[in-house]
């Protein structure tokens, strides 16, 4: 536990954020050298495009309920936890071919009409990386394995149309870890609030 004399708390207000995707188990981009708008700092990751500032990424857990075990002599001598699932909802405001292909794989893009015909079912298996900026600080989450499926857009009279992407968070096929969390740090290539 931190105390005021030796506080090592690292605080973060994620005022600016960016979502990237890559093949499952792609190594994290170099968070310290990251600069939004400089593709050279993204490594093998592809920027998803703009996401909603009205509806930020939301993580949700389901399950994980506890059942207490007992002996005849004593109560609550142990616990068994139900399996837990974790999902993320990312609201893309980029209504573009690349997002359609991620959200609805197996569809078909028609260059002549600039339209995408959606096939039913299907989802994309990708790694996701969420990079957050707070002034000169940056932090990140890397999800090495997710299953992503899109929904039809939500409409609003005053805000950008949003295309919800639901991502089931899975364990890495090689390490079984499901998230890598990068502590906030000052970064060398700070963009000063995004491009």
VENLIN-V243595 format. One record per residue. N is the residue number from 1. OMEGA is omega in whole degrees, 0 to 359 (none if undefined). Layout:
# VENLIN-V243595
n=N omega=OMEGA
n=N omega=OMEGA
This chain:
# VENLIN-V243595
n=1 omega=181
n=2 omega=170
n=3 omega=187
n=4 omega=181
n=5 omega=185
n=6 omega=186
n=7 omega=176
n=8 omega=178
n=9 omega=177
n=10 omega=186
n=11 omega=185
n=12 omega=168
n=13 omega=186
n=14 omega=183
n=15 omega=178
n=16 omega=180
n=17 omega=183
n=18 omega=179
n=19 omega=179
n=20 omega=174
n=21 omega=181
n=22 omega=177
n=23 omega=178
n=24 omega=178
n=25 omega=174
n=26 omega=179
n=27 omega=181
n=28 omega=171
n=29 omega=182
n=30 omega=186
n=31 omega=183
n=32 omega=181
n=33 omega=183
n=34 omega=171
n=35 omega=182
n=36 omega=182
n=37 omega=178
n=38 omega=183
n=39 omega=181
n=40 omega=180
n=41 omega=183
n=42 omega=183
n=43 omega=183
n=44 omega=185
n=45 omega=178
n=46 omega=177
n=47 omega=180
n=48 omega=188
n=49 omega=184
n=50 omega=175
n=51 omega=187
n=52 omega=171
n=53 omega=177
n=54 omega=181
n=55 omega=181
n=56 omega=177
n=57 omega=180
n=58 omega=177
n=59 omega=182
n=60 omega=177
n=61 omega=176
n=62 omega=182
n=63 omega=180
n=64 omega=180
n=65 omega=184
n=66 omega=170
n=67 omega=179
n=68 omega=175
n=69 omega=182
n=70 omega=168
n=71 omega=177
n=72 omega=184
n=73 omega=187
n=74 omega=176
n=75 omega=174
n=76 omega=178
n=77 omega=178
n=78 omega=179
n=79 omega=170
n=80 omega=180
n=81 omega=175
n=82 omega=177
n=83 omega=183
n=84 omega=174
n=85 omega=180
n=86 omega=178
n=87 omega=175
n=88 omega=172
n=89 omega=179
n=90 omega=182
n=91 omega=180
n=92 omega=172
n=93 omega=175
n=94 omega=182
n=95 omega=189
n=96 omega=184
n=97 omega=184
n=98 omega=179
n=99 omega=177
n=100 omega=183
n=101 omega=176
n=102 omega=185
n=103 omega=185
n=104 omega=183
n=105 omega=179
n=106 omega=176
n=107 omega=183
n=108 omega=178
n=109 omega=179
n=110 omega=181
n=111 omega=185
n=112 omega=182
n=113 omega=185
n=114 omega=180
n=115 omega=181
n=116 omega=177
n=117 omega=186
n=118 omega=173
n=119 omega=181
n=120 omega=179
n=121 omega=176
n=122 omega=177
n=123 omega=181
n=124 omega=174
n=125 omega=183
n=126 omega=165
n=127 omega=177
n=128 omega=174
n=129 omega=179
n=130 omega=181
n=131 omega=184
n=132 omega=180
n=133 omega=175
n=134 omega=184
n=135 omega=180
n=136 omega=181
n=137 omega=178
n=138 omega=174
n=139 omega=183
n=140 omega=169
n=141 omega=173
n=142 omega=177
n=143 omega=189
n=144 omega=184
n=145 omega=176
n=146 omega=174
n=147 omega=190
n=148 omega=177
n=149 omega=181
n=150 omega=172
n=151 omega=176
n=152 omega=186
n=153 omega=170
n=154 omega=187
n=155 omega=181
n=156 omega=181
n=157 omega=187
n=158 omega=182
n=159 omega=178
n=160 omega=172
n=161 omega=182
n=162 omega=176
n=163 omega=182
n=164 omega=174
n=165 omega=177
n=166 omega=182
n=167 omega=172
n=168 omega=183
n=169 omega=182
n=170 omega=176
n=171 omega=175
n=172 omega=177
n=173 omega=182
n=174 omega=184
n=175 omega=185
n=176 omega=176
n=177 omega=183
n=178 omega=177
n=179 omega=173
n=180 omega=185
n=181 omega=179
n=182 omega=180
n=183 omega=173
n=184 omega=178
n=185 omega=172
n=186 omega=182
n=187 omega=190
n=188 omega=187
n=189 omega=183
n=190 omega=182
n=191 omega=179
n=192 omega=174
n=193 omega=175
n=194 omega=182
n=195 omega=none
